[in-house]
Amino acid sequence: QVQLVESGGGLVQPGGSLNLSCIASESTFGVNIMGWYRQAPGKQRELVADILGGGTKRINYADSVKGRFTISRDNVKRAVFLQMNSLKPEDTGVYYCNLKIDSSRNFWGQGTQVTVSS
């Protein structure tokens, strides 16, 4: 069972920035997908961004965050990061780290709260 621990959430004003980090308890080398999802109150969890491991490091962003958020990963540190700039109130929610190895090995962190408000 892989443990994922997120950090970096908090309260920020509109237009501000936050940098989320997620550290895995085991190696993240190999062909897997690490990503960030978020869930706003009363809404379903949605993909924010994910990044493929291995040689390609293909990246996928939700349309709503393109140009504002940047995902990256560091397999040596067993980590995935989400740099969030130009934050908007609609970015508010609980942000979850995800590691997907295959259909039977899909792990989630406990979540970190991001609140964008003046």
HELIX and SHEET records of a PDB file:
HELIX    1   1 ASP A   63  VAL A   65  5                                   3    
HELIX    2   2 PRO A   89  ASP A   91  5                                   3    
SHEET    1   A 4 LEU A   4  SER A   7  0                                        
SHEET    2   A 4 LEU A  18  ALA A  24 -1                                        
SHEET    3   A 4 ALA A  79  MET A  84 -1                                        
SHEET    4   A 4 PHE A  69  ASP A  74 -1                                        
SHEET    1   B 6 GLY A  10  VAL A  12  0                                        
SHEET    2   B 6 THR A 112  VAL A 116  1                                        
SHEET    3   B 6 GLY A  93  ASP A 102 -1                                        
SHEET    4   B 6 ILE A  33  GLN A  39 -1                                        
SHEET    5   B 6 GLU A  46  LEU A  52 -1                                        
SHEET    6   B 6 ILE A  59  TYR A  61 -1                                        
SHEET    1   C 4 GLY A  10  VAL A  12  0                                        
SHEET    2   C 4 THR A 112  VAL A 116  1                                        
SHEET    3   C 4 GLY A  93  ASP A 102 -1                                        
SHEET    4   C 4 ARG A 105  TRP A 108 -1                                        
END                                                                             
